[in-house]
Structure formats: C-alpha cells, structure tokens
Amino acid sequence: VGIIDADIYGASIPKFLEMPCLNPGVTSKNKIIPFFAFGMEFISAEFFADEGQPIVWRGSVLKNMINNFFYQVAWNKNLDYVLIDLPSGCCDVFLDISTIIPSAEALLVTTPEKTAAFISAKLGTALKDKNHAIIGIVENMVNDDIFGIGGGALVAEKLDSEVLIQLPLQRPKH
C-alpha cells in the first residue's frame, strides 16, 4: 500500500503515522525515496517544509508537487493500492489528480456536521463527474451529536452511495 498525502495545505499523514518531519532521500536516479511505516510507503508535502511551517503555494507549484508525487517518487513496483488523501472540497489538487488518474474508486470521509457533509457531497459529485466511482462513505467523529448528526447519511443519499462505517471520536491516550 502506498499513500499520497495530496492535502498539501492540511497534510496530516506524517502526524497520523507518528513520523518526524524529515526531508526524504533520493535514489541514484534522483527519484524521491518514500517513507515507510506500518507496512506502507507514503509521501507528503510536510517532508518538504520545515516542521510547523505553513505551505503557501499557488496553482503551478501545487501542480508540480502533485506531479512529483506520481512521477518522481521511487514507489515500490509491487504496490497493490495507492491511497490518495485529497483536500476537502474541489480545488486545483483535485483537478490535477483527475488529469493524472482519469478513473479511480473514491472513499469519501465526512463528519456528522452538516457543513462538512455538504462539502463532501460536492466533492463526491465532482468525482463522479470526472468518472470516479464512489465506493462508500466514512463518517468520522460520531459522538453523542457533539458534531451534529446525520452528515454521512446526507452524503450517501446525495451520491446514491452508502455509509460503510461510523467512527467514534477517540481521544489520544497519553
């Protein structure tokens, strides 16, 4: 499994995987070496910025980074799946990736909150318009209506899909 953290402004995969913010190495052929954790290869824009520093890029720089993730990373040739963490909503990154990958399966993640569901449904509609299949909805942070209720069901209804799982909010154990 490979993971591309394409949520450039909100890159979070390294934090989820508890990885330090390090610059990636390169191969003898100048390909970026992806990081490896929990049996997965991954790459993120977080590795190209100083820790804690915001990434403030415009369209052409974003496009170059996305292209690098696909064409300049030395991915294992035997990967079965590549997961792509997209930013919420429709943006340059979504359009750039849709050009690189004309057809894919998408799993949408939303929260119970209606505004988040509205944004997820719009992204789902854009994905379907670009010939990507919606395989299901994940509703995250489902806890005693603290974030609202029913967002996942709204997205599923709008996209003629189904909520595959509802994940409760869990506080980190320290």
VMD Tcl script that builds the backbone (N, CA, C; Angstrom):
set m [mol new atoms 522]
animate dup $m
set s [atomselect $m all]
$s set {name element resname resid chain x y z} {
  {N N VAL 1 A 0.851 -1.184 0.000}
  {CA C VAL 1 A 0.000 0.000 0.000}
  {C C VAL 1 A 0.890 1.239 0.000}
  {N N GLY 2 A 0.547 2.174 -0.849}
  {CA C GLY 2 A 1.211 3.472 -0.859}
  {C C GLY 2 A 0.200 4.549 -0.528}
  {N N ILE 3 A 0.652 5.609 0.100}
  {CA C ILE 3 A -0.228 6.729 0.441}
  {C C ILE 3 A 0.395 8.019 -0.076}
  {N N ILE 4 A -0.408 8.778 -0.818}
  {CA C ILE 4 A -0.008 10.113 -1.259}
  {C C ILE 4 A -0.840 11.104 -0.462}
  {N N ASP 5 A -0.175 11.889 0.354}
  {CA C ASP 5 A -0.849 12.926 1.136}
  {C C ASP 5 A -0.957 14.160 0.249}
  {N N ALA 6 A -2.010 14.203 -0.573}
  {CA C ALA 6 A -2.203 15.291 -1.526}
  {C C ALA 6 A -2.958 16.472 -0.925}
  {N N ASP 7 A -3.257 16.399 0.351}
  {CA C ASP 7 A -3.875 17.535 1.043}
  {C C ASP 7 A -2.742 18.476 1.445}
  {N N ILE 8 A -2.211 19.183 0.465}
  {CA C ILE 8 A -0.981 19.957 0.628}
  {C C ILE 8 A -1.073 20.953 1.783}
  {N N TYR 9 A -2.151 21.703 1.872}
  {CA C TYR 9 A -2.267 22.720 2.923}
  {C C TYR 9 A -2.629 22.124 4.280}
  {N N GLY 10 A -3.210 20.957 4.275}
  {CA C GLY 10 A -3.601 20.305 5.526}
  {C C GLY 10 A -2.977 18.929 5.658}
  {N N ALA 11 A -1.735 18.793 5.194}
  {CA C ALA 11 A -1.057 17.494 5.227}
  {C C ALA 11 A -1.009 16.969 6.658}
  {N N SER 12 A -1.482 15.741 6.833}
  {CA C SER 12 A -1.560 15.193 8.189}
  {C C SER 12 A -1.093 13.749 8.290}
  {N N ILE 13 A -0.861 13.090 7.176}
  {CA C ILE 13 A -0.483 11.676 7.208}
  {C C ILE 13 A 0.777 11.445 8.044}
  {N N PRO 14 A 1.834 12.264 7.915}
  {CA C PRO 14 A 3.009 12.016 8.765}
  {C C PRO 14 A 2.677 12.066 10.263}
  {N N LYS 15 A 1.811 12.973 10.667}
  {CA C LYS 15 A 1.433 13.056 12.090}
  {C C LYS 15 A 0.634 11.826 12.507}
  {N N PHE 16 A -0.305 11.394 11.657}
  {CA C PHE 16 A -1.079 10.185 11.962}
  {C C PHE 16 A -0.171 8.972 12.125}
  {N N LEU 17 A 0.875 8.919 11.293}
  {CA C LEU 17 A 1.787 7.782 11.327}
  {C C LEU 17 A 2.963 8.009 12.291}
  {N N GLU 18 A 2.886 9.123 13.035}
  {CA C GLU 18 A 3.885 9.468 14.053}
  {C C GLU 18 A 5.296 9.544 13.474}
  {N N MET 19 A 5.398 10.161 12.297}
  {CA C MET 19 A 6.687 10.315 11.627}
  {C C MET 19 A 7.255 11.707 11.885}
  {N N PRO 20 A 8.555 11.801 12.147}
  {CA C PRO 20 A 9.171 13.123 12.288}
  {C C PRO 20 A 9.217 13.827 10.935}
  {N N CYS 21 A 9.318 15.128 10.970}
  {CA C CYS 21 A 9.368 15.925 9.743}
  {C C CYS 21 A 10.809 15.911 9.232}
  {N N LEU 22 A 11.080 15.012 8.289}
  {CA C LEU 22 A 12.410 14.852 7.717}
  {C C LEU 22 A 12.339 15.047 6.212}
  {N N ASN 23 A 13.423 15.532 5.632}
  {CA C ASN 23 A 13.478 15.596 4.176}
  {C C ASN 23 A 13.716 14.197 3.639}
  {N N PRO 24 A 13.039 13.831 2.562}
  {CA C PRO 24 A 13.237 12.493 2.007}
  {C C PRO 24 A 14.591 12.382 1.309}
  {N N GLY 25 A 15.065 11.155 1.220}
  {CA C GLY 25 A 16.284 10.899 0.470}
  {C C GLY 25 A 15.965 10.765 -1.005}
  {N N VAL 26 A 17.019 10.625 -1.808}
  {CA C VAL 26 A 16.842 10.413 -3.241}
  {C C VAL 26 A 17.692 9.229 -3.684}
  {N N THR 27 A 17.228 8.574 -4.728}
  {CA C THR 27 A 17.952 7.437 -5.300}
  {C C THR 27 A 19.081 7.950 -6.181}
  {N N SER 28 A 19.877 7.037 -6.701}
  {CA C SER 28 A 20.960 7.412 -7.619}
  {C C SER 28 A 20.408 7.985 -8.927}
  {N N LYS 29 A 19.120 7.719 -9.199}
  {CA C LYS 29 A 18.477 8.263 -10.397}
  {C C LYS 29 A 17.645 9.501 -10.080}
  {N N ASN 30 A 17.913 10.120 -8.925}
  {CA C ASN 30 A 17.231 11.346 -8.472}
  {C C ASN 30 A 15.736 11.181 -8.279}
  {N N LYS 31 A 15.295 9.998 -7.913}
  {CA C LYS 31 A 13.900 9.766 -7.543}
  {C C LYS 31 A 13.781 9.943 -6.029}
  {N N ILE 32 A 12.659 10.479 -5.595}
  {CA C ILE 32 A 12.402 10.688 -4.163}
  {C C ILE 32 A 12.115 9.334 -3.524}
  {N N ILE 33 A 12.744 9.076 -2.401}
  {CA C ILE 33 A 12.507 7.831 -1.677}
  {C C ILE 33 A 11.332 8.046 -0.726}
  {N N PRO 34 A 10.245 7.290 -0.901}
  {CA C PRO 34 A 9.102 7.466 0.006}
  {C C PRO 34 A 9.451 6.956 1.405}
  {N N PHE 35 A 8.754 7.473 2.384}
  {CA C PHE 35 A 8.928 6.995 3.754}
  {C C PHE 35 A 8.145 5.706 3.924}
  {N N PHE 36 A 8.480 4.948 4.953}
  {CA C PHE 36 A 7.867 3.648 5.181}
  {C C PHE 36 A 7.512 3.525 6.660}
  {N N ALA 37 A 6.261 3.199 6.930}
  {CA C ALA 37 A 5.810 2.969 8.309}
  {C C ALA 37 A 4.574 2.089 8.272}
  {N N PHE 38 A 4.443 1.232 9.266}
  {CA C PHE 38 A 3.270 0.373 9.402}
  {C C PHE 38 A 2.995 -0.433 8.129}
  {N N GLY 39 A 4.056 -0.824 7.432}
  {CA C GLY 39 A 3.908 -1.631 6.228}
  {C C GLY 39 A 3.472 -0.861 4.997}
  {N N MET 40 A 3.526 0.477 5.049}
  {CA C MET 40 A 3.059 1.304 3.928}
  {C C MET 40 A 4.136 2.304 3.519}
  {N N GLU 41 A 4.198 2.578 2.228}
  {CA C GLU 41 A 5.033 3.660 1.720}
  {C C GLU 41 A 4.165 4.916 1.653}
  {N N PHE 42 A 4.774 6.063 1.908}
  {CA C PHE 42 A 3.987 7.288 1.797}
  {C C PHE 42 A 4.871 8.490 1.538}
  {N N ILE 43 A 4.225 9.513 0.994}
  {CA C ILE 43 A 4.891 10.785 0.727}
  {C C ILE 43 A 3.921 11.905 1.065}
  {N N SER 44 A 4.472 13.022 1.490}
  {CA C SER 44 A 3.655 14.159 1.910}
  {C C SER 44 A 4.433 15.451 1.696}
  {N N ALA 45 A 3.730 16.522 1.437}
  {CA C ALA 45 A 4.362 17.834 1.324}
  {C C ALA 45 A 5.007 18.249 2.645}
  {N N GLU 46 A 4.543 17.688 3.750}
  {CA C GLU 46 A 5.126 18.006 5.058}
  {C C GLU 46 A 6.625 17.747 5.085}
  {N N PHE 47 A 7.095 16.807 4.276}
  {CA C PHE 47 A 8.511 16.471 4.262}
  {C C PHE 47 A 9.349 17.462 3.467}
  {N N PHE 48 A 8.684 18.426 2.821}
  {CA C PHE 48 A 9.390 19.408 2.011}
  {C C PHE 48 A 9.306 20.809 2.613}
  {N N ALA 49 A 8.858 20.898 3.846}
  {CA C ALA 49 A 8.761 22.175 4.557}
  {C C ALA 49 A 9.361 21.996 5.949}
  {N N ASP 50 A 9.778 23.079 6.538}
  {CA C ASP 50 A 10.273 22.999 7.910}
  {C C ASP 50 A 9.110 22.675 8.830}
  {N N GLU 51 A 9.376 21.894 9.857}
  {CA C GLU 51 A 8.324 21.465 10.774}
  {C C GLU 51 A 7.571 22.670 11.350}
  {N N GLY 52 A 6.252 22.582 11.260}
  {CA C GLY 52 A 5.392 23.630 11.793}
  {C C GLY 52 A 5.210 24.832 10.888}
  {N N GLN 53 A 5.892 24.861 9.759}
  {CA C GLN 53 A 5.778 25.991 8.840}
  {C C GLN 53 A 4.641 25.752 7.849}
  {N N PRO 54 A 3.846 26.780 7.597}
  {CA C PRO 54 A 2.754 26.611 6.639}
  {C C PRO 54 A 3.296 26.489 5.215}
  {N N ILE 55 A 2.541 25.785 4.405}
  {CA C ILE 55 A 2.855 25.692 2.978}
  {C C ILE 55 A 1.890 26.637 2.271}
  {N N VAL 56 A 2.441 27.640 1.626}
  {CA C VAL 56 A 1.636 28.657 0.950}
  {C C VAL 56 A 2.072 28.674 -0.513}
  {N N TRP 57 A 1.391 27.860 -1.312}
  {CA C TRP 57 A 1.743 27.718 -2.717}
  {C C TRP 57 A 0.542 28.025 -3.594}
  {N N ARG 58 A 0.825 28.522 -4.771}
  {CA C ARG 58 A -0.215 28.738 -5.773}
  {C C ARG 58 A -0.275 27.556 -6.733}
  {N N GLY 59 A -1.225 27.617 -7.648}
  {CA C GLY 59 A -1.548 26.522 -8.553}
  {C C GLY 59 A -0.400 25.819 -9.232}
  {N N SER 60 A 0.524 26.556 -9.866}
  {CA C SER 60 A 1.592 25.896 -10.628}
  {C C SER 60 A 2.543 25.134 -9.714}
  {N N VAL 61 A 2.819 25.644 -8.539}
  {CA C VAL 61 A 3.697 24.949 -7.598}
  {C C VAL 61 A 2.986 23.713 -7.048}
  {N N LEU 62 A 1.690 23.856 -6.761}
  {CA C LEU 62 A 0.902 22.694 -6.329}
  {C C LEU 62 A 0.940 21.598 -7.384}
  {N N LYS 63 A 0.719 21.986 -8.628}
  {CA C LYS 63 A 0.710 21.013 -9.721}
  {C C LYS 63 A 2.056 20.296 -9.827}
  {N N ASN 64 A 3.149 21.044 -9.687}
  {CA C ASN 64 A 4.477 20.426 -9.738}
  {C C ASN 64 A 4.658 19.426 -8.598}
  {N N MET 65 A 4.202 19.762 -7.407}
  {CA C MET 65 A 4.346 18.847 -6.274}
  {C C MET 65 A 3.518 17.585 -6.507}
  {N N ILE 66 A 2.293 17.745 -6.973}
  {CA C ILE 66 A 1.444 16.578 -7.247}
  {C C ILE 66 A 2.097 15.705 -8.322}
  {N N ASN 67 A 2.596 16.323 -9.385}
  {CA C ASN 67 A 3.295 15.547 -10.421}
  {C C ASN 67 A 4.496 14.816 -9.839}
  {N N ASN 68 A 5.243 15.467 -8.961}
  {CA C ASN 68 A 6.385 14.807 -8.321}
  {C C ASN 68 A 5.938 13.588 -7.521}
  {N N PHE 69 A 4.814 13.707 -6.807}
  {CA C PHE 69 A 4.320 12.577 -6.018}
  {C C PHE 69 A 4.041 11.358 -6.900}
  {N N PHE 70 A 3.579 11.592 -8.113}
  {CA C PHE 70 A 3.236 10.489 -9.004}
  {C C PHE 70 A 4.415 10.016 -9.852}
  {N N TYR 71 A 5.231 10.956 -10.328}
  {CA C TYR 71 A 6.240 10.598 -11.318}
  {C C TYR 71 A 7.684 10.633 -10.816}
  {N N GLN 72 A 7.933 11.286 -9.687}
  {CA C GLN 72 A 9.310 11.417 -9.214}
  {C C GLN 72 A 9.581 10.668 -7.910}
  {N N VAL 73 A 8.626 9.908 -7.433}
  {CA C VAL 73 A 8.827 9.106 -6.227}
  {C C VAL 73 A 9.146 7.681 -6.656}
  {N N ALA 74 A 10.118 7.072 -6.001}
  {CA C ALA 74 A 10.542 5.700 -6.315}
  {C C ALA 74 A 9.626 4.708 -5.603}
  {N N TRP 75 A 8.365 4.661 -6.044}
  {CA C TRP 75 A 7.395 3.757 -5.446}
  {C C TRP 75 A 7.769 2.312 -5.724}
  {N N ASN 76 A 7.474 1.443 -4.800}
  {CA C ASN 76 A 7.638 0.008 -4.996}
  {C C ASN 76 A 6.752 -0.400 -6.178}
  {N N LYS 77 A 7.291 -1.103 -7.117}
  {CA C LYS 77 A 6.546 -1.509 -8.323}
  {C C LYS 77 A 5.464 -2.548 -8.017}
  {N N ASN 78 A 5.497 -3.137 -6.822}
  {CA C ASN 78 A 4.533 -4.189 -6.458}
  {C C ASN 78 A 3.405 -3.695 -5.553}
  {N N LEU 79 A 3.172 -2.389 -5.523}
  {CA C LEU 79 A 2.073 -1.875 -4.704}
  {C C LEU 79 A 0.744 -2.380 -5.261}
  {N N ASP 80 A -0.121 -2.835 -4.361}
  {CA C ASP 80 A -1.460 -3.263 -4.775}
  {C C ASP 80 A -2.431 -2.084 -4.822}
  {N N TYR 81 A -2.261 -1.149 -3.897}
  {CA C TYR 81 A -3.157 0.001 -3.789}
  {C C TYR 81 A -2.350 1.257 -3.515}
  {N N VAL 82 A -2.835 2.370 -4.039}
  {CA C VAL 82 A -2.310 3.684 -3.682}
  {C C VAL 82 A -3.497 4.504 -3.201}
  {N N LEU 83 A -3.434 4.912 -1.950}
  {CA C LEU 83 A -4.472 5.759 -1.363}
  {C C LEU 83 A -4.036 7.206 -1.500}
  {N N ILE 84 A -4.971 8.058 -1.876}
  {CA C ILE 84 A -4.669 9.473 -2.042}
  {C C ILE 84 A -5.565 10.264 -1.109}
  {N N ASP 85 A -4.948 10.968 -0.179}
  {CA C ASP 85 A -5.681 11.831 0.741}
  {C C ASP 85 A -5.833 13.193 0.073}
  {N N LEU 86 A -7.052 13.470 -0.394}
  {CA C LEU 86 A -7.338 14.750 -1.054}
  {C C LEU 86 A -7.793 15.793 -0.036}
  {N N PRO 87 A -7.601 17.063 -0.355}
  {CA C PRO 87 A -8.195 18.096 0.496}
  {C C PRO 87 A -9.715 18.061 0.373}
  {N N SER 88 A -10.388 18.577 1.370}
  {CA C SER 88 A -11.849 18.645 1.284}
  {C C SER 88 A -12.229 19.672 0.221}
  {N N GLY 89 A -13.317 19.418 -0.434}
  {CA C GLY 89 A -13.791 20.346 -1.451}
  {C C GLY 89 A -13.085 20.168 -2.782}
  {N N CYS 90 A -13.461 20.996 -3.729}
  {CA C CYS 90 A -12.915 20.930 -5.082}
  {C C CYS 90 A -11.868 22.028 -5.227}
  {N N CYS 91 A -10.713 21.657 -5.779}
  {CA C CYS 91 A -9.626 22.624 -5.853}
  {C C CYS 91 A -8.651 22.209 -6.947}
  {N N ASP 92 A -7.574 22.968 -7.096}
  {CA C ASP 92 A -6.549 22.655 -8.086}
  {C C ASP 92 A -6.010 21.245 -7.927}
  {N N VAL 93 A -5.775 20.813 -6.690}
  {CA C VAL 93 A -5.204 19.486 -6.452}
  {C C VAL 93 A -6.132 18.413 -7.015}
  {N N PHE 94 A -7.417 18.535 -6.753}
  {CA C PHE 94 A -8.396 17.580 -7.288}
  {C C PHE 94 A -8.334 17.554 -8.815}
  {N N LEU 95 A -8.304 18.716 -9.440}
  {CA C LEU 95 A -8.266 18.782 -10.905}
  {C C LEU 95 A -6.973 18.188 -11.457}
  {N N ASP 96 A -5.843 18.489 -10.804}
  {CA C ASP 96 A -4.567 17.946 -11.263}
  {C C ASP 96 A -4.545 16.426 -11.158}
  {N N ILE 97 A -5.029 15.882 -10.053}
  {CA C ILE 97 A -5.036 14.435 -9.872}
  {C C ILE 97 A -6.021 13.776 -10.837}
  {N N SER 98 A -7.139 14.416 -11.100}
  {CA C SER 98 A -8.105 13.857 -12.056}
  {C C SER 98 A -7.513 13.769 -13.457}
  {N N THR 99 A -6.574 14.633 -13.774}
  {CA C THR 99 A -5.885 14.572 -15.059}
  {C C THR 99 A -4.918 13.391 -15.087}
  {N N ILE 100 A -4.222 13.180 -13.973}
  {CA C ILE 100 A -3.250 12.087 -13.887}
  {C C ILE 100 A -3.959 10.740 -13.808}
  {N N ILE 101 A -5.037 10.683 -13.032}
  {CA C ILE 101 A -5.797 9.444 -12.840}
  {C C ILE 101 A -7.205 9.679 -13.377}
  {N N PRO 102 A -7.474 9.291 -14.608}
  {CA C PRO 102 A -8.780 9.580 -15.197}
  {C C PRO 102 A -9.930 8.771 -14.615}
  {N N SER 103 A -9.637 7.655 -13.944}
  {CA C SER 103 A -10.694 6.844 -13.367}
  {C C SER 103 A -10.161 6.129 -12.136}
  {N N ALA 104 A -10.903 6.215 -11.036}
  {CA C ALA 104 A -10.475 5.581 -9.786}
  {C C ALA 104 A -11.699 5.338 -8.918}
  {N N GLU 105 A -11.480 4.678 -7.808}
  {CA C GLU 105 A -12.528 4.483 -6.814}
  {C C GLU 105 A -12.246 5.411 -5.645}
  {N N ALA 106 A -13.289 6.059 -5.149}
  {CA C ALA 106 A -13.130 7.037 -4.081}
  {C C ALA 106 A -13.935 6.636 -2.850}
  {N N LEU 107 A -13.323 6.814 -1.724}
  {CA C LEU 107 A -13.959 6.630 -0.433}
  {C C LEU 107 A -14.009 8.017 0.200}
  {N N LEU 108 A -15.212 8.525 0.429}
  {CA C LEU 108 A -15.350 9.869 0.982}
  {C C LEU 108 A -15.439 9.814 2.499}
  {N N VAL 109 A -14.749 10.736 3.139}
  {CA C VAL 109 A -14.788 10.841 4.594}
  {C C VAL 109 A -15.463 12.160 4.939}
  {N N THR 110 A -16.423 12.083 5.845}
  {CA C THR 110 A -17.124 13.278 6.300}
  {C C THR 110 A -17.320 13.177 7.807}
  {N N THR 111 A -17.921 14.180 8.367}
  {CA C THR 111 A -18.310 14.151 9.777}
  {C C THR 111 A -19.827 14.300 9.849}
  {N N PRO 112 A -20.400 14.128 11.026}
  {CA C PRO 112 A -21.851 14.289 11.145}
  {C C PRO 112 A -22.328 15.724 10.904}
  {N N GLU 113 A -21.426 16.679 10.985}
  {CA C GLU 113 A -21.779 18.092 10.859}
  {C C GLU 113 A -22.249 18.394 9.433}
  {N N LYS 114 A -23.335 19.103 9.296}
  {CA C LYS 114 A -23.983 19.324 8.001}
  {C C LYS 114 A -23.103 20.093 7.007}
  {N N THR 115 A -22.322 21.067 7.464}
  {CA C THR 115 A -21.476 21.818 6.543}
  {C C THR 115 A -20.393 20.921 5.963}
  {N N ALA 116 A -19.767 20.082 6.798}
  {CA C ALA 116 A -18.758 19.138 6.312}
  {C C ALA 116 A -19.388 18.169 5.318}
  {N N ALA 117 A -20.602 17.719 5.605}
  {CA C ALA 117 A -21.307 16.807 4.708}
  {C C ALA 117 A -21.587 17.480 3.360}
  {N N PHE 118 A -21.974 18.738 3.402}
  {CA C PHE 118 A -22.253 19.497 2.178}
  {C C PHE 118 A -20.999 19.567 1.302}
  {N N ILE 119 A -19.851 19.845 1.916}
  {CA C ILE 119 A -18.583 19.926 1.183}
  {C C ILE 119 A -18.203 18.553 0.627}
  {N N SER 120 A -18.357 17.503 1.422}
  {CA C SER 120 A -18.052 16.149 0.961}
  {C C SER 120 A -18.942 15.744 -0.206}
  {N N ALA 121 A -20.210 16.103 -0.129}
  {CA C ALA 121 A -21.136 15.769 -1.216}
  {C C ALA 121 A -20.748 16.497 -2.503}
  {N N LYS 122 A -20.308 17.746 -2.390}
  {CA C LYS 122 A -19.868 18.474 -3.584}
  {C C LYS 122 A -18.637 17.818 -4.195}
  {N N LEU 123 A -17.681 17.422 -3.352}
  {CA C LEU 123 A -16.503 16.731 -3.864}
  {C C LEU 123 A -16.912 15.404 -4.503}
  {N N GLY 124 A -17.834 14.692 -3.876}
  {CA C GLY 124 A -18.318 13.434 -4.444}
  {C C GLY 124 A -18.966 13.625 -5.810}
  {N N THR 125 A -19.732 14.680 -5.948}
  {CA C THR 125 A -20.357 14.991 -7.239}
  {C C THR 125 A -19.287 15.286 -8.284}
  {N N ALA 126 A -18.276 16.060 -7.899}
  {CA C ALA 126 A -17.181 16.370 -8.830}
  {C C ALA 126 A -16.428 15.096 -9.210}
  {N N LEU 127 A -16.200 14.217 -8.245}
  {CA C LEU 127 A -15.525 12.947 -8.535}
  {C C LEU 127 A -16.333 12.123 -9.540}
  {N N LYS 128 A -17.632 12.028 -9.305}
  {CA C LYS 128 A -18.487 11.272 -10.230}
  {C C LYS 128 A -18.480 11.906 -11.618}
  {N N ASP 129 A -18.500 13.244 -11.672}
  {CA C ASP 129 A -18.460 13.940 -12.964}
  {C C ASP 129 A -17.165 13.649 -13.723}
  {N N LYS 130 A -16.108 13.316 -13.000}
  {CA C LYS 130 A -14.801 13.008 -13.613}
  {C C LYS 130 A -14.595 11.495 -13.762}
  {N N ASN 131 A -15.669 10.729 -13.700}
  {CA C ASN 131 A -15.645 9.271 -13.907}
  {C C ASN 131 A -14.981 8.475 -12.787}
  {N N HIS 132 A -15.011 8.994 -11.594}
  {CA C HIS 132 A -14.508 8.250 -10.444}
  {C C HIS 132 A -15.715 7.645 -9.723}
  {N N ALA 133 A -15.613 6.381 -9.340}
  {CA C ALA 133 A -16.711 5.696 -8.653}
  {C C ALA 133 A -16.625 5.959 -7.146}
  {N N ILE 134 A -17.747 6.257 -6.535}
  {CA C ILE 134 A -17.817 6.418 -5.083}
  {C C ILE 134 A -18.132 5.044 -4.502}
  {N N ILE 135 A -17.199 4.485 -3.730}
  {CA C ILE 135 A -17.419 3.142 -3.183}
  {C C ILE 135 A -18.065 3.173 -1.804}
  {N N GLY 136 A -18.128 4.352 -1.198}
  {CA C GLY 136 A -18.797 4.451 0.083}
  {C C GLY 136 A -18.376 5.688 0.860}
  {N N ILE 137 A -19.059 5.835 1.992}
  {CA C ILE 137 A -18.856 6.999 2.859}
  {C C ILE 137 A -18.372 6.516 4.224}
  {N N VAL 138 A -17.384 7.214 4.763}
  {CA C VAL 138 A -16.940 7.001 6.140}
  {C C VAL 138 A -17.356 8.245 6.920}
  {N N GLU 139 A -18.087 8.033 7.992}
  {CA C GLU 139 A -18.496 9.160 8.841}
  {C C GLU 139 A -17.607 9.132 10.082}
  {N N ASN 140 A -16.800 10.156 10.208}
  {CA C ASN 140 A -15.797 10.253 11.271}
  {C C ASN 140 A -16.305 11.149 12.407}
  {N N MET 141 A -15.799 10.959 13.595}
  {CA C MET 141 A -16.108 11.782 14.778}
  {C C MET 141 A -17.583 11.709 15.180}
  {N N VAL 142 A -18.125 10.508 15.160}
  {CA C VAL 142 A -19.515 10.291 15.546}
  {C C VAL 142 A -19.549 10.092 17.054}
  {N N ASN 143 A -20.018 11.088 17.786}
  {CA C ASN 143 A -20.055 11.030 19.249}
  {C C ASN 143 A -21.224 11.841 19.797}
  {N N ASP 144 A -22.227 11.181 20.269}
  {CA C ASP 144 A -23.297 11.841 21.027}
  {C C ASP 144 A -23.693 13.202 20.467}
  {N N ASP 145 A -23.820 13.327 19.192}
  {CA C ASP 145 A -24.215 14.527 18.450}
  {C C ASP 145 A -23.420 15.792 18.770}
  {N N ILE 146 A -22.202 15.643 19.331}
  {CA C ILE 146 A -21.377 16.822 19.625}
  {C C ILE 146 A -21.026 17.577 18.340}
  {N N PHE 147 A -20.912 16.851 17.214}
  {CA C PHE 147 A -20.613 17.477 15.931}
  {C C PHE 147 A -21.820 17.464 15.004}
  {N N GLY 148 A -23.002 17.281 15.560}
  {CA C GLY 148 A -24.207 17.178 14.754}
  {C C GLY 148 A -24.524 15.709 14.504}
  {N N ILE 149 A -25.546 15.485 13.706}
  {CA C ILE 149 A -25.921 14.107 13.369}
  {C C ILE 149 A -26.324 14.025 11.905}
  {N N GLY 150 A -26.081 12.861 11.333}
  {CA C GLY 150 A -26.621 12.566 10.011}
  {C C GLY 150 A -25.826 13.007 8.811}
  {N N GLY 151 A -24.642 13.569 8.985}
  {CA C GLY 151 A -23.871 14.044 7.835}
  {C C GLY 151 A -23.538 12.941 6.849}
  {N N GLY 152 A -23.123 11.793 7.358}
  {CA C GLY 152 A -22.784 10.673 6.484}
  {C C GLY 152 A -23.970 10.218 5.661}
  {N N ALA 153 A -25.142 10.144 6.305}
  {CA C ALA 153 A -26.360 9.729 5.599}
  {C C ALA 153 A -26.734 10.734 4.512}
  {N N LEU 154 A -26.536 12.017 4.788}
  {CA C LEU 154 A -26.832 13.039 3.771}
  {C C LEU 154 A -25.936 12.871 2.547}
  {N N VAL 155 A -24.639 12.634 2.780}
  {CA C VAL 155 A -23.706 12.453 1.668}
  {C C VAL 155 A -24.076 11.196 0.883}
  {N N ALA 156 A -24.351 10.107 1.602}
  {CA C ALA 156 A -24.703 8.848 0.954}
  {C C ALA 156 A -25.957 9.010 0.088}
  {N N GLU 157 A -26.947 9.709 0.605}
  {CA C GLU 157 A -28.183 9.916 -0.155}
  {C C GLU 157 A -27.918 10.754 -1.401}
  {N N LYS 158 A -27.185 11.820 -1.244}
  {CA C LYS 158 A -26.897 12.720 -2.366}
  {C C LYS 158 A -26.140 12.000 -3.480}
  {N N LEU 159 A -25.250 11.073 -3.098}
  {CA C LEU 159 A -24.391 10.413 -4.078}
  {C C LEU 159 A -24.848 9.009 -4.439}
  {N N ASP 160 A -26.022 8.632 -3.945}
  {CA C ASP 160 A -26.541 7.288 -4.195}
  {C C ASP 160 A -25.498 6.238 -3.790}
  {N N SER 161 A -25.032 6.382 -2.555}
  {CA C SER 161 A -23.997 5.501 -2.018}
  {C C SER 161 A -24.450 5.017 -0.648}
  {N N GLU 162 A -23.515 4.526 0.152}
  {CA C GLU 162 A -23.875 4.066 1.489}
  {C C GLU 162 A -22.791 4.430 2.495}
  {N N VAL 163 A -23.205 4.596 3.731}
  {CA C VAL 163 A -22.255 4.804 4.825}
  {C C VAL 163 A -21.697 3.436 5.173}
  {N N LEU 164 A -20.400 3.279 5.015}
  {CA C LEU 164 A -19.762 1.991 5.274}
  {C C LEU 164 A -19.435 1.798 6.751}
  {N N ILE 165 A -19.083 2.896 7.413}
  {CA C ILE 165 A -18.730 2.815 8.826}
  {C C ILE 165 A -18.860 4.191 9.462}
  {N N GLN 166 A -19.211 4.194 10.733}
  {CA C GLN 166 A -19.236 5.413 11.537}
  {C C GLN 166 A -18.178 5.235 12.620}
  {N N LEU 167 A -17.211 6.123 12.629}
  {CA C LEU 167 A -16.102 6.026 13.575}
  {C C LEU 167 A -16.267 7.025 14.706}
  {N N PRO 168 A -16.206 6.568 15.940}
  {CA C PRO 168 A -16.326 7.497 17.065}
  {C C PRO 168 A -15.045 8.311 17.231}
  {N N LEU 169 A -15.193 9.488 17.780}
  {CA C LEU 169 A -14.044 10.311 18.136}
  {C C LEU 169 A -13.362 9.668 19.325}
  {N N GLN 170 A -12.084 9.445 19.223}
  {CA C GLN 170 A -11.337 8.865 20.326}
  {C C GLN 170 A -10.214 9.802 20.718}
  {N N ARG 171 A -10.144 10.105 21.961}
  {CA C ARG 171 A -9.088 10.976 22.445}
  {C C ARG 171 A -7.788 10.176 22.538}
  {N N PRO 172 A -6.670 10.820 22.186}
  {CA C PRO 172 A -5.386 10.121 22.292}
  {C C PRO 172 A -5.101 9.724 23.739}
  {N N LYS 173 A -4.472 8.585 23.894}
  {CA C LYS 173 A -4.093 8.119 25.234}
  {C C LYS 173 A -2.681 8.592 25.514}
  {N N HIS 174 A -2.545 9.436 26.534}
  {CA C HIS 174 A -1.203 9.939 26.904}
  {C C HIS 174 A -0.863 9.462 28.275}
}
mol reanalyze $m
mol bondsrecalc $m
mol representation Tube
mol addrep $m
